[in-house]
């Protein structure tokens, strides 16, 4: 078992389609942690030393996607895990932007990476909700910047261009890497669906052939039973009593009913066979 499969809830391990989806989401969330780690080292390389506040923010930013993957593994609820992860991501970036320039902060491109990444998971409701939260956050940052609520920026002006480049590159890398992971896993899920469809079609064809064959096999002895019953009923040399004639009538009635059922099965088999 690889690390991505470990993040799949045990309850869906036997379902190839669900397992593939959970693996893809785990890969994407862990990719966020990886890219954030690389951005941390890039920031550290540019500035040499960071304030303790930024160390804490980076630590939380790196841990949050991984915690989201763990939450999905424990609950089996993808929606809950993605919502919590994205709300956490928006809050972290909002605090970062608040402490580093507000609406003009170098951290803002991560917002777009966050929402772009979320769109690859294919859940319109979550995307709409997170879009509303993100727009409200941006409005708050604008107001905080315009009114002058912001504290002194943690970032010196000389480091702003290099950090903006690092953030942009990290955001693009994040979206591309996670998008590739999701696209590959979706392709694998589609392959599982196609294989399941082929198996179902083969099973249906086998069922049709079986029903057609069995219907023919049933009709032959049924025709013999009914034919000999008719001969017994109409035999003038050996007249049957009333009870015997009643028994023959029961045989013929049941035989006709069963023959009708077999004929219906045979017709349905022919329709399914085209």
C-alpha atoms as an extended CHARMM CRD file, in Angstrom:
* protein
*
       274  EXT
         1         1  UNK       CA              0.0000000000        0.0000000000        0.0000000000  PROA      1               0.0000000000
         2         2  UNK       CA              1.4390000000        3.3710000000       -1.0680000000  PROA      2               0.0000000000
         3         3  UNK       CA              0.9670000000        6.6110000000        0.8490000000  PROA      3               0.0000000000
         4         4  UNK       CA             -1.9210000000        7.7710000000       -1.3670000000  PROA      4               0.0000000000
         5         5  UNK       CA             -3.8660000000        4.5500000000       -0.8940000000  PROA      5               0.0000000000
         6         6  UNK       CA             -3.3880000000        4.9140000000        2.8670000000  PROA      6               0.0000000000
         7         7  UNK       CA             -5.4360000000        8.1300000000        2.7010000000  PROA      7               0.0000000000
         8         8  UNK       CA             -8.3480000000        6.2460000000        1.0800000000  PROA      8               0.0000000000
         9         9  UNK       CA            -11.1240000000        5.4130000000        3.5940000000  PROA      9               0.0000000000
        10        10  UNK       CA            -11.0690000000        1.6370000000        4.3100000000  PROA      10              0.0000000000
        11        11  UNK       CA            -14.8000000000        1.4450000000        3.4910000000  PROA      11              0.0000000000
        12        12  UNK       CA            -14.2110000000        2.2170000000       -0.2230000000  PROA      12              0.0000000000
        13        13  UNK       CA            -11.0300000000        0.2430000000       -0.8720000000  PROA      13              0.0000000000
        14        14  UNK       CA            -13.0430000000       -2.5180000000       -2.5670000000  PROA      14              0.0000000000
        15        15  UNK       CA            -14.6980000000       -0.0700000000       -4.9870000000  PROA      15              0.0000000000
        16        16  UNK       CA            -12.1760000000        0.7020000000       -7.7890000000  PROA      16              0.0000000000
        17        17  UNK       CA            -14.0110000000        3.8450000000       -8.9540000000  PROA      17              0.0000000000
        18        18  UNK       CA            -14.3740000000        5.4200000000       -5.4950000000  PROA      18              0.0000000000
        19        19  UNK       CA            -10.8680000000        4.3380000000       -4.5240000000  PROA      19              0.0000000000
        20        20  UNK       CA             -9.4470000000        6.0790000000       -7.6090000000  PROA      20              0.0000000000
        21        21  UNK       CA            -11.3390000000        9.2920000000       -6.7950000000  PROA      21              0.0000000000
        22        22  UNK       CA            -10.1490000000        9.3180000000       -3.1860000000  PROA      22              0.0000000000
        23        23  UNK       CA             -6.5650000000        8.6570000000       -4.3050000000  PROA      23              0.0000000000
        24        24  UNK       CA             -6.7580000000       11.5810000000       -6.7330000000  PROA      24              0.0000000000
        25        25  UNK       CA             -8.0230000000       13.9680000000       -4.0670000000  PROA      25              0.0000000000
        26        26  UNK       CA             -5.3530000000       12.7680000000       -1.6180000000  PROA      26              0.0000000000
        27        27  UNK       CA             -2.6810000000       13.3540000000       -4.2660000000  PROA      27              0.0000000000
        28        28  UNK       CA             -3.9830000000       16.8690000000       -4.9300000000  PROA      28              0.0000000000
        29        29  UNK       CA             -4.0850000000       17.8150000000       -1.2490000000  PROA      29              0.0000000000
        30        30  UNK       CA             -0.6150000000       16.4350000000       -0.6080000000  PROA      30              0.0000000000
        31        31  UNK       CA              0.6020000000       18.2970000000       -3.7070000000  PROA      31              0.0000000000
        32        32  UNK       CA             -0.6220000000       21.5250000000       -2.0860000000  PROA      32              0.0000000000
        33        33  UNK       CA              1.4430000000       20.7540000000        1.0050000000  PROA      33              0.0000000000
        34        34  UNK       CA              4.4720000000       19.9870000000       -1.1750000000  PROA      34              0.0000000000
        35        35  UNK       CA              4.2210000000       23.1920000000       -3.2430000000  PROA      35              0.0000000000
        36        36  UNK       CA              3.6560000000       25.2680000000       -0.0990000000  PROA      36              0.0000000000
        37        37  UNK       CA              6.8030000000       23.7200000000        1.3650000000  PROA      37              0.0000000000
        38        38  UNK       CA              8.7460000000       24.6960000000       -1.7550000000  PROA      38              0.0000000000
        39        39  UNK       CA              7.3610000000       28.2350000000       -1.5080000000  PROA      39              0.0000000000
        40        40  UNK       CA              8.5210000000       28.3630000000        2.1070000000  PROA      40              0.0000000000
        41        41  UNK       CA             12.0760000000       27.4390000000        1.0980000000  PROA      41              0.0000000000
        42        42  UNK       CA             11.9220000000       29.9790000000       -1.7400000000  PROA      42              0.0000000000
        43        43  UNK       CA             10.8370000000       32.6960000000        0.6940000000  PROA      43              0.0000000000
        44        44  UNK       CA             13.5620000000       31.6430000000        3.1100000000  PROA      44              0.0000000000
        45        45  UNK       CA             16.1580000000       31.7460000000        0.3290000000  PROA      45              0.0000000000
        46        46  UNK       CA             15.1190000000       35.2570000000       -0.7320000000  PROA      46              0.0000000000
        47        47  UNK       CA             14.9340000000       36.8050000000        2.7250000000  PROA      47              0.0000000000
        48        48  UNK       CA             17.3460000000       34.6780000000        4.7320000000  PROA      48              0.0000000000
        49        49  UNK       CA             15.2880000000       34.8520000000        7.9310000000  PROA      49              0.0000000000
        50        50  UNK       CA             11.5470000000       35.1810000000        8.5470000000  PROA      50              0.0000000000
        51        51  UNK       CA              9.5230000000       36.6270000000       11.4180000000  PROA      51              0.0000000000
        52        52  UNK       CA              8.1280000000       33.9850000000       13.7640000000  PROA      52              0.0000000000
        53        53  UNK       CA              4.6170000000       34.8700000000       12.6130000000  PROA      53              0.0000000000
        54        54  UNK       CA              5.4510000000       33.7740000000        9.0640000000  PROA      54              0.0000000000
        55        55  UNK       CA              7.0320000000       30.5330000000       10.2840000000  PROA      55              0.0000000000
        56        56  UNK       CA              3.7510000000       29.7840000000       12.0580000000  PROA      56              0.0000000000
        57        57  UNK       CA              1.6990000000       30.6930000000        8.9810000000  PROA      57              0.0000000000
        58        58  UNK       CA              3.8220000000       28.4900000000        6.7320000000  PROA      58              0.0000000000
        59        59  UNK       CA              3.5480000000       25.6080000000        9.2130000000  PROA      59              0.0000000000
        60        60  UNK       CA             -0.2510000000       25.8730000000        9.3010000000  PROA      60              0.0000000000
        61        61  UNK       CA             -0.4310000000       26.2920000000        5.5040000000  PROA      61              0.0000000000
        62        62  UNK       CA              1.6520000000       23.1540000000        4.9540000000  PROA      62              0.0000000000
        63        63  UNK       CA             -0.2950000000       21.1110000000        7.4930000000  PROA      63              0.0000000000
        64        64  UNK       CA             -3.8400000000       22.1490000000        6.5080000000  PROA      64              0.0000000000
        65        65  UNK       CA             -4.1310000000       20.1870000000        3.2000000000  PROA      65              0.0000000000
        66        66  UNK       CA             -2.6630000000       17.0940000000        4.8320000000  PROA      66              0.0000000000
        67        67  UNK       CA             -5.1240000000       17.4390000000        7.7020000000  PROA      67              0.0000000000
        68        68  UNK       CA             -7.9030000000       17.7130000000        5.1190000000  PROA      68              0.0000000000
        69        69  UNK       CA             -6.7870000000       14.4360000000        3.5470000000  PROA      69              0.0000000000
        70        70  UNK       CA             -6.7710000000       12.8170000000        7.0060000000  PROA      70              0.0000000000
        71        71  UNK       CA            -10.2750000000       14.1590000000        7.6790000000  PROA      71              0.0000000000
        72        72  UNK       CA            -11.5450000000       12.6060000000        4.4470000000  PROA      72              0.0000000000
        73        73  UNK       CA             -9.9200000000        9.2930000000        5.3710000000  PROA      73              0.0000000000
        74        74  UNK       CA            -11.5240000000        9.2710000000        8.8310000000  PROA      74              0.0000000000
        75        75  UNK       CA            -15.0090000000       10.4060000000        7.7730000000  PROA      75              0.0000000000
        76        76  UNK       CA            -15.1820000000        9.1690000000        4.1940000000  PROA      76              0.0000000000
        77        77  UNK       CA            -16.8460000000       12.5180000000        3.3620000000  PROA      77              0.0000000000
        78        78  UNK       CA            -15.0560000000       14.2350000000        0.4670000000  PROA      78              0.0000000000
        79        79  UNK       CA            -17.2820000000       17.3220000000        0.6080000000  PROA      79              0.0000000000
        80        80  UNK       CA            -16.5660000000       17.9370000000        4.2860000000  PROA      80              0.0000000000
        81        81  UNK       CA            -12.8220000000       17.5030000000        3.8030000000  PROA      81              0.0000000000
        82        82  UNK       CA            -12.6580000000       19.8620000000        0.8110000000  PROA      82              0.0000000000
        83        83  UNK       CA            -14.8150000000       22.5340000000        2.4790000000  PROA      83              0.0000000000
        84        84  UNK       CA            -12.7420000000       22.5160000000        5.6720000000  PROA      84              0.0000000000
        85        85  UNK       CA             -9.4670000000       22.5230000000        3.7270000000  PROA      85              0.0000000000
        86        86  UNK       CA            -10.4910000000       25.4210000000        1.5150000000  PROA      86              0.0000000000
        87        87  UNK       CA            -11.9160000000       27.5040000000        4.3400000000  PROA      87              0.0000000000
        88        88  UNK       CA             -8.6660000000       26.9300000000        6.2160000000  PROA      88              0.0000000000
        89        89  UNK       CA             -6.6580000000       27.8910000000        3.1350000000  PROA      89              0.0000000000
        90        90  UNK       CA             -8.6400000000       31.0850000000        2.5840000000  PROA      90              0.0000000000
        91        91  UNK       CA             -8.2440000000       32.1130000000        6.2300000000  PROA      91              0.0000000000
        92        92  UNK       CA             -4.5000000000       31.4530000000        6.1840000000  PROA      92              0.0000000000
        93        93  UNK       CA             -3.9450000000       33.4580000000        3.0020000000  PROA      93              0.0000000000
        94        94  UNK       CA             -6.2410000000       36.2290000000        4.2940000000  PROA      94              0.0000000000
        95        95  UNK       CA             -4.1990000000       36.5780000000        7.4870000000  PROA      95              0.0000000000
        96        96  UNK       CA             -1.0000000000       36.4950000000        5.4450000000  PROA      96              0.0000000000
        97        97  UNK       CA             -2.2880000000       39.2220000000        3.1250000000  PROA      97              0.0000000000
        98        98  UNK       CA             -3.5010000000       41.2920000000        6.0870000000  PROA      98              0.0000000000
        99        99  UNK       CA             -0.0040000000       41.2050000000        7.5920000000  PROA      99              0.0000000000
       100       100  UNK       CA              1.8560000000       41.8440000000        4.3380000000  PROA      100             0.0000000000
       101       101  UNK       CA              0.0940000000       44.6720000000        2.4970000000  PROA      101             0.0000000000
       102       102  UNK       CA             -3.6130000000       43.9110000000        2.3130000000  PROA      102             0.0000000000
       103       103  UNK       CA             -5.1770000000       44.0580000000       -1.1320000000  PROA      103             0.0000000000
       104       104  UNK       CA             -1.7420000000       44.5870000000       -2.7510000000  PROA      104             0.0000000000
       105       105  UNK       CA             -0.0340000000       41.7380000000       -0.8700000000  PROA      105             0.0000000000
       106       106  UNK       CA              2.1730000000       39.2310000000       -2.6710000000  PROA      106             0.0000000000
       107       107  UNK       CA              0.0320000000       36.4700000000       -1.0760000000  PROA      107             0.0000000000
       108       108  UNK       CA             -3.0850000000       37.2650000000       -3.1400000000  PROA      108             0.0000000000
       109       109  UNK       CA             -2.2260000000       35.0170000000       -6.1550000000  PROA      109             0.0000000000
       110       110  UNK       CA             -2.6010000000       32.0230000000       -3.8460000000  PROA      110             0.0000000000
       111       111  UNK       CA             -6.3260000000       32.8600000000       -3.6100000000  PROA      111             0.0000000000
       112       112  UNK       CA             -6.7250000000       32.2630000000       -7.3310000000  PROA      112             0.0000000000
       113       113  UNK       CA             -4.7250000000       29.0510000000       -7.1300000000  PROA      113             0.0000000000
       114       114  UNK       CA             -6.9880000000       27.9140000000       -4.3110000000  PROA      114             0.0000000000
       115       115  UNK       CA            -10.2210000000       28.5360000000       -6.2150000000  PROA      115             0.0000000000
       116       116  UNK       CA             -8.8060000000       27.1890000000       -9.5050000000  PROA      116             0.0000000000
       117       117  UNK       CA             -7.7260000000       23.9960000000       -7.8050000000  PROA      117             0.0000000000
       118       118  UNK       CA            -11.1340000000       23.5980000000       -6.2120000000  PROA      118             0.0000000000
       119       119  UNK       CA            -12.8020000000       23.7980000000       -9.6360000000  PROA      119             0.0000000000
       120       120  UNK       CA            -10.9500000000       20.6600000000      -10.7500000000  PROA      120             0.0000000000
       121       121  UNK       CA            -12.8150000000       18.5220000000       -8.2010000000  PROA      121             0.0000000000
       122       122  UNK       CA            -16.0990000000       18.9640000000      -10.0770000000  PROA      122             0.0000000000
       123       123  UNK       CA            -18.3370000000       19.9910000000       -7.1640000000  PROA      123             0.0000000000
       124       124  UNK       CA            -20.3090000000       23.0730000000       -8.2280000000  PROA      124             0.0000000000
       125       125  UNK       CA            -21.9000000000       23.6620000000       -4.7970000000  PROA      125             0.0000000000
       126       126  UNK       CA            -18.5440000000       23.7580000000       -2.9880000000  PROA      126             0.0000000000
       127       127  UNK       CA            -17.0430000000       25.9520000000       -5.7060000000  PROA      127             0.0000000000
       128       128  UNK       CA            -19.9130000000       28.4480000000       -5.4270000000  PROA      128             0.0000000000
       129       129  UNK       CA            -19.7070000000       28.5460000000       -1.6330000000  PROA      129             0.0000000000
       130       130  UNK       CA            -15.9510000000       29.0370000000       -1.6110000000  PROA      130             0.0000000000
       131       131  UNK       CA            -16.2550000000       31.6880000000       -4.3210000000  PROA      131             0.0000000000
       132       132  UNK       CA            -18.6220000000       33.6900000000       -2.1080000000  PROA      132             0.0000000000
       133       133  UNK       CA            -16.2990000000       33.3190000000        0.9040000000  PROA      133             0.0000000000
       134       134  UNK       CA            -13.3160000000       34.3750000000       -1.2090000000  PROA      134             0.0000000000
       135       135  UNK       CA            -15.0720000000       37.4550000000       -2.6030000000  PROA      135             0.0000000000
       136       136  UNK       CA            -16.0980000000       38.5110000000        0.9000000000  PROA      136             0.0000000000
       137       137  UNK       CA            -12.4770000000       38.0890000000        2.0370000000  PROA      137             0.0000000000
       138       138  UNK       CA            -11.1740000000       40.2120000000       -0.8420000000  PROA      138             0.0000000000
       139       139  UNK       CA            -13.6900000000       42.9580000000       -0.0510000000  PROA      139             0.0000000000
       140       140  UNK       CA            -12.5430000000       42.9160000000        3.5840000000  PROA      140             0.0000000000
       141       141  UNK       CA             -8.8840000000       43.1920000000        2.5480000000  PROA      141             0.0000000000
       142       142  UNK       CA             -9.7320000000       46.0960000000        0.2400000000  PROA      142             0.0000000000
       143       143  UNK       CA            -11.5920000000       47.9350000000        2.9940000000  PROA      143             0.0000000000
       144       144  UNK       CA             -8.8040000000       47.2360000000        5.4940000000  PROA      144             0.0000000000
       145       145  UNK       CA             -6.2770000000       48.6530000000        3.0180000000  PROA      145             0.0000000000
       146       146  UNK       CA             -8.3790000000       51.6830000000        2.0620000000  PROA      146             0.0000000000
       147       147  UNK       CA             -9.2850000000       52.6310000000        5.6470000000  PROA      147             0.0000000000
       148       148  UNK       CA             -5.7940000000       52.0050000000        7.0150000000  PROA      148             0.0000000000
       149       149  UNK       CA             -6.5070000000       49.0900000000        9.3460000000  PROA      149             0.0000000000
       150       150  UNK       CA             -3.4200000000       47.2080000000        8.2590000000  PROA      150             0.0000000000
       151       151  UNK       CA             -0.4050000000       46.7730000000       10.5630000000  PROA      151             0.0000000000
       152       152  UNK       CA              3.1190000000       47.4610000000        9.3700000000  PROA      152             0.0000000000
       153       153  UNK       CA              3.9330000000       44.8980000000        6.6700000000  PROA      153             0.0000000000
       154       154  UNK       CA              6.1640000000       41.9940000000        7.6110000000  PROA      154             0.0000000000
       155       155  UNK       CA              7.7680000000       42.1840000000        4.1590000000  PROA      155             0.0000000000
       156       156  UNK       CA             10.3490000000       44.8460000000        3.3020000000  PROA      156             0.0000000000
       157       157  UNK       CA              9.6760000000       46.7090000000        0.0550000000  PROA      157             0.0000000000
       158       158  UNK       CA             12.9090000000       45.4230000000       -1.4820000000  PROA      158             0.0000000000
       159       159  UNK       CA             11.7640000000       41.7930000000       -1.1670000000  PROA      159             0.0000000000
       160       160  UNK       CA              8.2600000000       42.3480000000       -2.6080000000  PROA      160             0.0000000000
       161       161  UNK       CA              9.0700000000       41.7360000000       -6.3380000000  PROA      161             0.0000000000
       162       162  UNK       CA             10.9740000000       38.5070000000       -5.6940000000  PROA      162             0.0000000000
       163       163  UNK       CA              8.2950000000       37.2240000000       -3.3400000000  PROA      163             0.0000000000
       164       164  UNK       CA              5.5550000000       38.0760000000       -5.8380000000  PROA      164             0.0000000000
       165       165  UNK       CA              7.4330000000       36.0560000000       -8.4680000000  PROA      165             0.0000000000
       166       166  UNK       CA              7.8100000000       33.1510000000       -6.0450000000  PROA      166             0.0000000000
       167       167  UNK       CA              4.1290000000       33.2450000000       -5.1690000000  PROA      167             0.0000000000
       168       168  UNK       CA              3.0430000000       33.4090000000       -8.8160000000  PROA      168             0.0000000000
       169       169  UNK       CA              5.3000000000       30.5160000000       -9.7950000000  PROA      169             0.0000000000
       170       170  UNK       CA              4.1040000000       28.4820000000       -6.8190000000  PROA      170             0.0000000000
       171       171  UNK       CA              0.4480000000       29.1850000000       -7.6080000000  PROA      171             0.0000000000
       172       172  UNK       CA              0.8580000000       28.1800000000      -11.2510000000  PROA      172             0.0000000000
       173       173  UNK       CA              2.7780000000       25.0610000000      -10.2360000000  PROA      173             0.0000000000
       174       174  UNK       CA              0.1140000000       24.1970000000       -7.6940000000  PROA      174             0.0000000000
       175       175  UNK       CA             -2.7540000000       24.4380000000      -10.1780000000  PROA      175             0.0000000000
       176       176  UNK       CA             -0.8850000000       22.5830000000      -12.9260000000  PROA      176             0.0000000000
       177       177  UNK       CA              0.3800000000       19.7900000000      -10.6740000000  PROA      177             0.0000000000
       178       178  UNK       CA             -2.9580000000       19.2170000000       -8.9640000000  PROA      178             0.0000000000
       179       179  UNK       CA             -4.8140000000       19.5080000000      -12.2780000000  PROA      179             0.0000000000
       180       180  UNK       CA             -2.5860000000       16.8550000000      -13.8650000000  PROA      180             0.0000000000
       181       181  UNK       CA             -3.1460000000       14.5530000000      -10.8910000000  PROA      181             0.0000000000
       182       182  UNK       CA             -6.9210000000       14.9730000000      -11.0290000000  PROA      182             0.0000000000
       183       183  UNK       CA             -7.0140000000       14.5560000000      -14.8220000000  PROA      183             0.0000000000
       184       184  UNK       CA             -5.0240000000       11.3200000000      -14.6460000000  PROA      184             0.0000000000
       185       185  UNK       CA             -7.1820000000        9.9050000000      -11.9010000000  PROA      185             0.0000000000
       186       186  UNK       CA            -10.3510000000       10.8570000000      -13.7500000000  PROA      186             0.0000000000
       187       187  UNK       CA             -9.0090000000        9.0120000000      -16.7840000000  PROA      187             0.0000000000
       188       188  UNK       CA             -8.3680000000        5.9730000000      -14.5730000000  PROA      188             0.0000000000
       189       189  UNK       CA            -11.9080000000        6.2280000000      -13.1520000000  PROA      189             0.0000000000
       190       190  UNK       CA            -13.3420000000        6.3720000000      -16.6730000000  PROA      190             0.0000000000
       191       191  UNK       CA            -11.3040000000        3.2970000000      -17.5770000000  PROA      191             0.0000000000
       192       192  UNK       CA            -12.8380000000        1.4640000000      -14.6000000000  PROA      192             0.0000000000
       193       193  UNK       CA            -16.3070000000        2.5250000000      -15.7480000000  PROA      193             0.0000000000
       194       194  UNK       CA            -15.6570000000        1.3450000000      -19.3000000000  PROA      194             0.0000000000
       195       195  UNK       CA            -14.3890000000       -2.0100000000      -18.0100000000  PROA      195             0.0000000000
       196       196  UNK       CA            -17.4730000000       -2.3520000000      -15.8080000000  PROA      196             0.0000000000
       197       197  UNK       CA            -19.7070000000       -1.4710000000      -18.7600000000  PROA      197             0.0000000000
       198       198  UNK       CA            -18.0410000000       -4.0920000000      -20.9710000000  PROA      198             0.0000000000
       199       199  UNK       CA            -18.4330000000       -6.6920000000      -18.2330000000  PROA      199             0.0000000000
       200       200  UNK       CA            -22.1030000000       -5.7990000000      -17.8310000000  PROA      200             0.0000000000
       201       201  UNK       CA            -22.6820000000       -6.0120000000      -21.5870000000  PROA      201             0.0000000000
       202       202  UNK       CA            -20.9720000000       -9.4050000000      -21.7450000000  PROA      202             0.0000000000
       203       203  UNK       CA            -23.0720000000      -10.5990000000      -18.8170000000  PROA      203             0.0000000000
       204       204  UNK       CA            -26.2280000000       -9.3620000000      -20.5280000000  PROA      204             0.0000000000
       205       205  UNK       CA            -25.3320000000      -11.1470000000      -23.7590000000  PROA      205             0.0000000000
       206       206  UNK       CA            -24.5870000000      -14.3550000000      -21.8640000000  PROA      206             0.0000000000
       207       207  UNK       CA            -27.9300000000      -14.0700000000      -20.0620000000  PROA      207             0.0000000000
       208       208  UNK       CA            -29.7380000000      -13.5550000000      -23.3700000000  PROA      208             0.0000000000
       209       209  UNK       CA            -28.0800000000      -16.5930000000      -24.9470000000  PROA      209             0.0000000000
       210       210  UNK       CA            -28.8720000000      -18.6820000000      -21.8730000000  PROA      210             0.0000000000
       211       211  UNK       CA            -32.5310000000      -17.6150000000      -21.7810000000  PROA      211             0.0000000000
       212       212  UNK       CA            -32.9690000000      -18.2410000000      -25.4970000000  PROA      212             0.0000000000
       213       213  UNK       CA            -31.4160000000      -21.6960000000      -25.2410000000  PROA      213             0.0000000000
       214       214  UNK       CA            -33.3810000000      -22.6370000000      -22.1310000000  PROA      214             0.0000000000
       215       215  UNK       CA            -36.6310000000      -21.3530000000      -23.6240000000  PROA      215             0.0000000000
       216       216  UNK       CA            -36.1960000000      -23.6480000000      -26.6230000000  PROA      216             0.0000000000
       217       217  UNK       CA            -35.2750000000      -26.5380000000      -24.3490000000  PROA      217             0.0000000000
       218       218  UNK       CA            -38.3880000000      -25.9870000000      -22.2250000000  PROA      218             0.0000000000
       219       219  UNK       CA            -40.7440000000      -25.7890000000      -25.1950000000  PROA      219             0.0000000000
       220       220  UNK       CA            -39.8090000000      -29.2220000000      -26.5470000000  PROA      220             0.0000000000
       221       221  UNK       CA            -40.8570000000      -31.2900000000      -23.4690000000  PROA      221             0.0000000000
       222       222  UNK       CA            -43.8230000000      -28.9810000000      -22.8560000000  PROA      222             0.0000000000
       223       223  UNK       CA            -45.1300000000      -29.6240000000      -26.3480000000  PROA      223             0.0000000000
       224       224  UNK       CA            -44.7200000000      -33.3630000000      -25.7580000000  PROA      224             0.0000000000
       225       225  UNK       CA            -46.6020000000      -33.1930000000      -22.4200000000  PROA      225             0.0000000000
       226       226  UNK       CA            -49.4420000000      -31.2180000000      -23.9120000000  PROA      226             0.0000000000
       227       227  UNK       CA            -49.5760000000      -33.3200000000      -27.0640000000  PROA      227             0.0000000000
       228       228  UNK       CA            -49.8290000000      -36.6160000000      -25.1870000000  PROA      228             0.0000000000
       229       229  UNK       CA            -52.3810000000      -35.0800000000      -22.8100000000  PROA      229             0.0000000000
       230       230  UNK       CA            -54.5320000000      -34.1440000000      -25.7990000000  PROA      230             0.0000000000
       231       231  UNK       CA            -54.2000000000      -37.7260000000      -27.1370000000  PROA      231             0.0000000000
       232       232  UNK       CA            -55.2700000000      -39.2100000000      -23.8070000000  PROA      232             0.0000000000
       233       233  UNK       CA            -58.2340000000      -36.8450000000      -23.6220000000  PROA      233             0.0000000000
       234       234  UNK       CA            -59.4190000000      -37.6330000000      -27.1480000000  PROA      234             0.0000000000
       235       235  UNK       CA            -58.7960000000      -41.4240000000      -27.1070000000  PROA      235             0.0000000000
       236       236  UNK       CA            -62.1740000000      -42.9580000000      -28.0530000000  PROA      236             0.0000000000
       237       237  UNK       CA            -61.0890000000      -46.5530000000      -27.4390000000  PROA      237             0.0000000000
       238       238  UNK       CA            -60.1860000000      -46.0010000000      -23.7870000000  PROA      238             0.0000000000
       239       239  UNK       CA            -62.6880000000      -43.5610000000      -22.3980000000  PROA      239             0.0000000000
       240       240  UNK       CA            -61.5590000000      -41.7570000000      -19.2340000000  PROA      240             0.0000000000
       241       241  UNK       CA            -63.8170000000      -41.1350000000      -16.2830000000  PROA      241             0.0000000000
       242       242  UNK       CA            -64.7730000000      -37.6520000000      -15.0710000000  PROA      242             0.0000000000
       243       243  UNK       CA            -61.9470000000      -37.3710000000      -12.5250000000  PROA      243             0.0000000000
       244       244  UNK       CA            -59.3380000000      -38.4430000000      -15.0620000000  PROA      244             0.0000000000
       245       245  UNK       CA            -60.6460000000      -35.9430000000      -17.6090000000  PROA      245             0.0000000000
       246       246  UNK       CA            -60.4440000000      -33.2230000000      -14.9460000000  PROA      246             0.0000000000
       247       247  UNK       CA            -56.8110000000      -34.1280000000      -14.2550000000  PROA      247             0.0000000000
       248       248  UNK       CA            -56.0250000000      -33.9730000000      -17.9770000000  PROA      248             0.0000000000
       249       249  UNK       CA            -57.6600000000      -30.5390000000      -18.1520000000  PROA      249             0.0000000000
       250       250  UNK       CA            -55.4730000000      -29.3410000000      -15.2570000000  PROA      250             0.0000000000
       251       251  UNK       CA            -52.3690000000      -30.6240000000      -17.0660000000  PROA      251             0.0000000000
       252       252  UNK       CA            -53.3580000000      -28.8230000000      -20.2680000000  PROA      252             0.0000000000
       253       253  UNK       CA            -54.2130000000      -25.5610000000      -18.4600000000  PROA      253             0.0000000000
       254       254  UNK       CA            -50.9390000000      -25.5280000000      -16.5300000000  PROA      254             0.0000000000
       255       255  UNK       CA            -49.0050000000      -26.5000000000      -19.6720000000  PROA      255             0.0000000000
       256       256  UNK       CA            -50.5430000000      -23.6700000000      -21.6990000000  PROA      256             0.0000000000
       257       257  UNK       CA            -49.7850000000      -21.1750000000      -18.9170000000  PROA      257             0.0000000000
       258       258  UNK       CA            -46.1770000000      -22.3590000000      -18.6630000000  PROA      258             0.0000000000
       259       259  UNK       CA            -45.8110000000      -22.3590000000      -22.4450000000  PROA      259             0.0000000000
       260       260  UNK       CA            -47.0400000000      -18.7310000000      -22.4770000000  PROA      260             0.0000000000
       261       261  UNK       CA            -44.3880000000      -17.7630000000      -19.9250000000  PROA      261             0.0000000000
       262       262  UNK       CA            -41.6480000000      -19.5230000000      -21.8930000000  PROA      262             0.0000000000
       263       263  UNK       CA            -42.8060000000      -17.7780000000      -25.0690000000  PROA      263             0.0000000000
       264       264  UNK       CA            -42.6300000000      -14.3840000000      -23.3190000000  PROA      264             0.0000000000
       265       265  UNK       CA            -39.1060000000      -15.1130000000      -22.0930000000  PROA      265             0.0000000000
       266       266  UNK       CA            -38.0960000000      -16.1730000000      -25.5860000000  PROA      266             0.0000000000
       267       267  UNK       CA            -39.5360000000      -12.9910000000      -27.1200000000  PROA      267             0.0000000000
       268       268  UNK       CA            -37.7590000000      -10.8100000000      -24.5460000000  PROA      268             0.0000000000
       269       269  UNK       CA            -34.5070000000      -12.6030000000      -25.3080000000  PROA      269             0.0000000000
       270       270  UNK       CA            -34.9520000000      -11.9370000000      -29.0030000000  PROA      270             0.0000000000
       271       271  UNK       CA            -35.6560000000       -8.2360000000      -28.3310000000  PROA      271             0.0000000000
       272       272  UNK       CA            -32.5200000000       -7.8970000000      -26.1410000000  PROA      272             0.0000000000
       273       273  UNK       CA            -30.5020000000       -9.6480000000      -28.8320000000  PROA      273             0.0000000000
       274       274  UNK       CA            -31.6960000000       -7.0810000000      -31.3810000000  PROA      274             0.0000000000
